[in-house]
Amino acid sequence: MAKAPILLALLVYLCLPAWAEEWPAQQWSRGPTVSGPALKALEDYAFVPRDDQSQKGIRTDALLVIRDGQVLYERYAGATGPQTPHLIWSASKSLLAVVLGVAFGEGRFQLQDPAAKYYPALQPHPAITLGDLLHWASGLDWQEDYEYAPLNSSVVAMLYTRGHRDMAAFAAQQARSTPPGQVFRYSSGDSNLLAASLRGMVGADQYADYPWQALFEPLGITQAVWERDAAGTFVASSYLYLTARDLARVGLLMQREGRWRDRQLLPRAWVEFSRTPFAGYRANQDEAVAGGHWWLNRSVDGAPQPWPDAPADAYAALGHWGQALYVLPAQRLVIVRYGDDRDGSYRHNELLKRVLAAFSSQGQP
């Protein structure tokens, strides 16, 4: 009989992961301290001396590295600190996709549903589905140009001039360029159409609180600020503010296949959809490959991986001027990088290569 407890203990041990699974409470726990030349090389790249009068160079505001739910590294610069909600720009798009994933799990919509079912302003475009919008493949004519071509830019007009009061309505008024669902064309308008569609899914009464009830509160995120336009629609393309630590909570949720503690907050199928390349994507159109409103380090059409020194299963939420949430599932890593890079010199691959070199031996089973 004495063998029974030993056998039970062995079975329990075999069923456990090879590493301790930790979850952040109000604060994150700390992992082992890292030092050495590889860490210095990372810091030399990310935290060059700042000249706040200059618009050139890499200007990192925050860098946070998480493994297995523990903080391995955390550093801030400029006016940013651990409690500072930072504008994440277009990484907001991927956060909207996570919120939509909760709604999907609640049975509020299907990917093949016409978007006009939830946002009637799209009735002139009845063939556009929610899946098309999530792939940035609405087929609507759109110019995602920024400071370098403001007069031709659809996104500048939407955010700052004639479309800013009702951004989704502005996007819905664009002419058709290609059949929906066939061609990738990066569009902040598609993201704001999704944000307007969310109101139709959850109802006007729940809409303002839904991202908090569905995602932020379950994850323990307390400092999120998400701006809305004059029509009351979340500016899902651009205007979400989160601390680096809170954005890392979203990364941990994705890294753990949509599970938060003992709750499957996102369906696994939704996580898989998010990191599956869009069939209509063609290589060399952008720095990373489009998934379901996330960016993927995948080889498409025989082209090399966008970030060759990072694992092929890496994926990210990316924003203007160097905002990034990277998820590396096999390495159990979540990396948040905030920045203010105005000259395009920052490279995702270079940061990821140096992070992996600095932390490759930490906590591996």
C-alpha positions as CSV (number, residue, x, y, z in Angstrom):
1,M,0.0,0.0,0.0
2,A,2.9,2.3,0.6
3,K,3.6,2.5,-3.1
4,A,0.3,4.1,-3.9
5,P,1.2,7.6,-2.6
6,I,4.5,7.4,-4.5
7,L,2.7,6.4,-7.7
8,L,0.2,9.2,-7.3
9,A,2.9,11.8,-6.7
10,L,4.7,10.5,-9.9
11,L,1.5,10.9,-11.9
12,V,1.0,14.4,-10.7
13,Y,4.6,15.3,-11.5
14,L,4.3,13.9,-15.0
15,C,1.2,16.0,-15.6
16,L,2.8,19.2,-14.6
17,P,4.6,21.5,-17.0
18,A,8.4,21.4,-17.0
19,W,8.4,25.0,-15.6
20,A,6.4,26.7,-12.8
21,E,3.4,28.5,-14.2
22,E,3.0,31.9,-12.6
23,W,0.4,34.5,-13.1
24,P,0.6,38.2,-12.2
25,A,-1.5,39.4,-9.3
26,Q,-1.5,43.2,-8.7
27,Q,2.2,43.1,-9.3
28,W,4.4,40.8,-11.4
29,S,6.9,38.5,-9.7
30,R,10.5,38.7,-10.5
31,G,12.6,36.1,-12.2
32,P,16.4,35.6,-12.0
33,T,18.6,38.6,-12.5
34,V,20.4,38.7,-15.9
35,S,23.7,40.3,-16.6
36,G,26.6,40.0,-19.0
37,P,27.8,41.2,-22.4
38,A,24.6,40.0,-24.2
39,L,22.4,42.1,-22.0
40,K,24.8,45.1,-22.5
41,A,24.5,44.6,-26.2
42,L,20.7,44.7,-25.9
43,E,20.8,47.9,-23.9
44,D,23.3,49.5,-26.2
45,Y,20.9,49.0,-29.0
46,A,17.7,49.9,-27.2
47,F,18.8,52.7,-24.9
48,V,21.1,54.9,-26.8
49,P,21.8,58.4,-25.2
50,R,18.7,60.5,-25.7
51,D,18.6,63.9,-27.2
52,D,15.0,65.1,-26.8
53,Q,15.5,67.8,-29.3
54,S,16.4,65.4,-32.0
55,Q,13.9,63.5,-34.2
56,K,16.5,60.9,-35.2
57,G,17.6,57.6,-33.8
58,I,16.2,54.8,-31.6
59,R,14.4,56.3,-28.6
60,T,13.1,53.5,-26.4
61,D,10.7,54.5,-23.7
62,A,10.2,51.1,-22.1
63,L,11.5,47.6,-22.5
64,L,9.9,44.7,-20.5
65,V,10.8,41.0,-20.9
66,I,8.6,38.4,-19.4
67,R,9.2,34.6,-19.2
68,D,6.7,32.2,-17.5
69,G,4.8,35.0,-15.9
70,Q,7.9,36.5,-14.3
71,V,9.7,39.8,-15.1
72,L,13.2,39.1,-16.3
73,Y,14.0,42.6,-17.3
74,E,12.4,46.1,-17.0
75,R,13.8,49.5,-17.9
76,Y,12.2,52.9,-18.7
77,A,13.4,56.1,-20.1
78,G,12.2,59.7,-20.7
79,A,8.9,60.5,-19.1
80,T,7.7,56.8,-19.1
81,G,7.6,54.7,-16.0
82,P,6.0,51.5,-14.7
83,Q,2.7,53.3,-14.0
84,T,2.6,55.4,-17.2
85,P,-0.1,54.5,-19.7
86,H,1.7,54.9,-23.1
87,L,0.0,55.4,-26.4
88,I,0.4,52.2,-28.4
89,W,-0.8,53.6,-31.7
90,S,-1.7,50.8,-34.2
91,A,-1.0,48.0,-31.6
92,S,-4.5,49.1,-30.6
93,K,-5.7,47.1,-33.6
94,S,-4.5,43.8,-32.1
95,L,-6.0,44.6,-28.8
96,L,-9.4,45.2,-30.5
97,A,-8.9,41.7,-32.0
98,V,-8.5,40.2,-28.5
99,V,-11.7,42.0,-27.3
100,L,-13.5,40.6,-30.4
101,G,-12.1,37.2,-29.5
102,V,-14.0,37.3,-26.2
103,A,-17.2,38.4,-28.0
104,F,-16.6,35.5,-30.5
105,G,-16.4,33.1,-27.6
106,E,-19.6,34.4,-26.2
107,G,-21.3,33.6,-29.5
108,R,-22.0,37.2,-30.5
109,F,-20.8,36.8,-34.2
110,Q,-19.1,34.5,-36.7
111,L,-16.3,35.4,-39.0
112,Q,-18.4,34.9,-42.1
113,D,-21.1,37.3,-40.9
114,P,-21.6,40.4,-43.1
115,A,-20.2,43.4,-41.3
116,A,-23.3,45.4,-42.3
117,K,-25.3,43.1,-40.0
118,Y,-23.7,44.9,-37.1
119,Y,-22.8,48.3,-38.6
120,P,-25.6,49.4,-41.0
121,A,-23.4,52.1,-42.6
122,L,-21.7,49.3,-44.5
123,Q,-24.9,48.3,-46.3
124,P,-23.6,49.7,-49.6
125,H,-20.9,47.0,-49.2
126,P,-22.9,43.9,-48.3
127,A,-20.2,41.4,-49.2
128,I,-17.6,42.6,-46.6
129,T,-17.4,40.1,-43.8
130,L,-16.0,40.5,-40.3
131,G,-13.2,38.1,-41.3
132,D,-12.4,40.4,-44.2
133,L,-12.0,43.4,-41.9
134,L,-9.8,41.4,-39.5
135,H,-7.5,40.5,-42.4
136,W,-7.4,44.2,-43.6
137,A,-9.1,42.9,-46.8
138,S,-12.3,44.9,-47.0
139,G,-11.5,45.9,-50.6
140,L,-12.3,49.5,-49.8
141,D,-10.0,52.1,-51.4
142,W,-7.6,53.3,-48.7
143,Q,-4.3,55.1,-48.5
144,E,-2.4,54.4,-45.2
145,D,0.1,57.2,-45.7
146,Y,1.4,59.2,-42.7
147,E,3.6,62.2,-42.3
148,Y,5.4,61.7,-45.6
149,A,2.3,62.0,-47.7
150,P,-0.5,63.7,-45.7
151,L,-2.4,65.2,-48.6
152,N,-3.1,61.7,-50.0
153,S,-3.6,60.0,-46.7
154,S,-6.9,58.4,-45.8
155,V,-5.8,57.8,-42.3
156,V,-4.7,61.4,-41.7
157,A,-8.1,62.5,-43.0
158,M,-9.9,60.0,-40.7
159,L,-7.9,60.8,-37.6
160,Y,-7.4,64.6,-37.9
161,T,-9.6,66.3,-40.5
162,R,-12.8,65.6,-42.3
163,G,-13.4,62.1,-40.9
164,H,-12.4,62.6,-37.2
165,R,-15.8,63.1,-35.7
166,D,-17.2,59.7,-37.0
167,M,-14.2,57.6,-38.2
168,A,-16.1,54.4,-39.0
169,A,-18.6,56.4,-41.1
170,F,-15.7,58.0,-43.0
171,A,-14.2,54.5,-43.7
172,A,-17.6,53.1,-44.8
173,Q,-17.9,55.9,-47.4
174,Q,-14.8,54.9,-49.3
175,A,-15.3,53.4,-52.7
176,R,-14.6,49.8,-53.5
177,S,-11.2,49.1,-54.9
178,T,-11.1,45.3,-55.1
179,P,-13.5,42.5,-54.2
180,P,-13.6,41.9,-50.4
181,G,-11.6,39.1,-49.0
182,Q,-9.1,38.8,-51.8
183,V,-6.4,41.4,-51.4
184,F,-4.5,42.6,-48.3
185,R,-4.5,46.4,-48.0
186,Y,-3.5,47.7,-44.6
187,S,-6.2,50.0,-43.4
188,S,-6.9,51.8,-40.1
189,G,-10.3,52.3,-41.6
190,D,-11.0,48.5,-41.5
191,S,-10.1,48.5,-37.8
192,N,-12.5,51.3,-37.0
193,L,-15.2,49.6,-38.9
194,L,-14.6,46.6,-36.6
195,A,-14.9,48.9,-33.6
196,A,-18.2,50.2,-34.8
197,S,-19.4,46.6,-35.5
198,L,-18.6,45.7,-31.9
199,R,-21.3,48.1,-30.8
200,G,-23.8,46.2,-32.9
201,M,-22.7,42.9,-31.4
202,V,-22.9,43.9,-27.7
203,G,-25.5,46.7,-27.8
204,A,-25.2,50.4,-27.2
205,D,-25.7,50.1,-23.5
206,Q,-22.8,47.7,-23.0
207,Y,-20.5,49.1,-25.6
208,A,-18.6,51.7,-23.5
209,D,-17.8,49.2,-20.8
210,Y,-17.3,46.1,-22.9
211,P,-13.5,46.1,-23.3
212,W,-13.1,46.5,-19.6
213,Q,-15.6,43.8,-18.7
214,A,-14.5,41.4,-21.4
215,L,-10.7,41.8,-21.2
216,F,-9.1,44.4,-19.0
217,E,-10.8,43.5,-15.7
218,P,-10.3,39.8,-16.0
219,L,-6.6,40.4,-16.7
220,G,-6.2,42.8,-13.8
221,I,-5.6,45.8,-16.1
222,T,-6.6,49.0,-14.2
223,Q,-5.0,51.9,-16.1
224,A,-6.3,51.4,-19.7
225,V,-7.5,54.5,-21.5
226,W,-9.2,54.0,-24.9
227,E,-10.3,57.2,-26.6
228,R,-13.6,57.3,-28.6
229,D,-14.5,59.7,-31.4
230,A,-17.5,62.1,-31.3
231,A,-19.8,59.3,-32.4
232,G,-18.8,57.3,-29.3
233,T,-16.8,54.6,-31.3
234,F,-13.5,53.4,-29.9
235,V,-10.6,54.6,-32.0
236,A,-9.4,51.0,-32.4
237,S,-6.9,52.0,-35.1
238,S,-4.8,54.2,-32.9
239,Y,-5.8,55.5,-29.5
240,L,-5.3,53.0,-26.7
241,Y,-3.0,53.8,-23.8
242,L,-1.6,51.0,-21.6
243,T,1.3,50.6,-19.2
244,A,4.0,48.2,-20.4
245,R,3.1,45.8,-17.6
246,D,-0.5,45.8,-18.6
247,L,0.2,45.3,-22.2
248,A,2.4,42.3,-21.2
249,R,-0.7,40.8,-19.5
250,V,-2.4,40.6,-22.9
251,G,0.8,39.0,-24.3
252,L,0.7,36.4,-21.6
253,L,-2.9,35.7,-22.4
254,M,-2.0,35.1,-26.0
255,Q,1.2,33.1,-25.2
256,R,-0.9,30.8,-23.1
257,E,-3.4,30.1,-25.8
258,G,-6.1,32.4,-24.6
259,R,-6.2,31.0,-21.0
260,W,-6.0,33.3,-18.0
261,R,-5.5,31.2,-14.8
262,D,-8.3,28.6,-14.9
263,R,-10.5,30.5,-17.4
264,Q,-10.3,30.0,-21.2
265,L,-11.0,33.7,-21.9
266,L,-10.3,33.4,-25.6
267,P,-11.3,30.3,-27.6
268,R,-8.2,28.5,-28.8
269,A,-9.6,28.7,-32.3
270,W,-9.5,32.5,-32.1
271,V,-5.9,32.5,-31.0
272,E,-5.1,30.2,-33.9
273,F,-7.0,32.5,-36.3
274,S,-5.1,35.5,-35.1
275,R,-1.7,33.9,-35.9
276,T,-2.6,32.3,-39.2
277,P,-1.4,34.1,-42.3
278,F,-4.1,35.6,-44.5
279,A,-4.4,33.6,-47.7
280,G,-4.5,36.8,-49.8
281,Y,-1.3,38.3,-48.4
282,R,1.6,38.6,-50.7
283,A,5.2,38.7,-49.6
284,N,7.2,42.0,-49.5
285,Q,4.1,44.1,-49.0
286,D,5.1,44.9,-45.4
287,E,7.7,44.1,-42.8
288,A,5.6,41.3,-41.2
289,V,2.9,39.0,-42.5
290,A,-0.8,39.8,-41.8
291,G,-2.8,37.4,-39.6
292,G,-6.1,38.1,-37.9
293,H,-5.2,41.7,-36.9
294,W,-1.8,40.5,-35.7
295,W,1.6,40.5,-37.4
296,L,3.4,37.2,-38.0
297,N,7.0,36.1,-38.5
298,R,6.0,33.6,-41.2
299,S,7.4,32.8,-44.6
300,V,4.9,33.4,-47.3
301,D,5.2,32.6,-51.1
302,G,8.8,31.3,-50.5
303,A,10.0,34.7,-49.1
304,P,12.2,34.6,-46.0
305,Q,10.8,35.3,-42.6
306,P,10.5,39.0,-41.9
307,W,12.6,38.6,-38.7
308,P,15.1,35.9,-39.6
309,D,16.8,35.8,-36.2
310,A,13.5,35.2,-34.3
311,P,11.5,31.9,-34.2
312,A,9.0,31.4,-37.0
313,D,6.1,31.2,-34.6
314,A,6.7,34.7,-33.2
315,Y,4.0,37.2,-33.7
316,A,3.3,40.8,-32.6
317,A,1.1,43.7,-32.1
318,L,2.8,46.7,-33.7
319,G,2.3,50.4,-33.7
320,H,3.7,53.6,-35.1
321,W,7.1,55.0,-33.9
322,G,8.2,51.6,-32.5
323,Q,5.4,50.3,-30.2
324,A,5.5,46.5,-30.0
325,L,4.2,43.6,-28.1
326,Y,6.0,40.4,-29.2
327,V,4.9,36.9,-28.3
328,L,7.3,34.0,-28.7
329,P,5.3,30.9,-27.7
330,A,8.1,28.2,-27.8
331,Q,10.4,30.4,-25.7
332,R,7.5,31.3,-23.4
333,L,8.6,34.9,-23.8
334,V,6.5,38.1,-23.9
335,I,8.3,41.3,-24.8
336,V,6.9,44.9,-24.6
337,R,8.8,47.7,-26.3
338,Y,7.6,51.3,-26.3
339,G,9.4,53.9,-28.3
340,D,9.4,57.3,-30.1
341,D,11.4,56.4,-33.2
342,R,10.8,59.1,-35.8
343,D,13.3,58.1,-38.5
344,G,12.6,54.4,-39.1
345,S,16.0,53.2,-37.9
346,Y,14.5,50.8,-35.3
347,R,14.4,47.1,-36.4
348,H,12.2,44.4,-34.9
349,N,14.6,41.7,-35.9
350,E,17.6,43.4,-34.2
351,L,15.8,43.8,-30.9
352,L,14.5,40.3,-30.9
353,K,17.9,38.9,-31.8
354,R,19.5,40.7,-28.9
355,V,16.7,39.8,-26.4
356,L,17.1,36.1,-27.4
357,A,20.8,36.3,-26.9
358,A,20.5,37.9,-23.5
359,F,17.8,35.6,-22.1
360,S,18.1,32.4,-24.1
361,S,19.4,30.3,-21.1
362,Q,17.0,31.8,-18.5
363,G,14.4,29.4,-17.3
364,Q,14.5,27.0,-20.1
365,P,13.4,23.4,-19.1
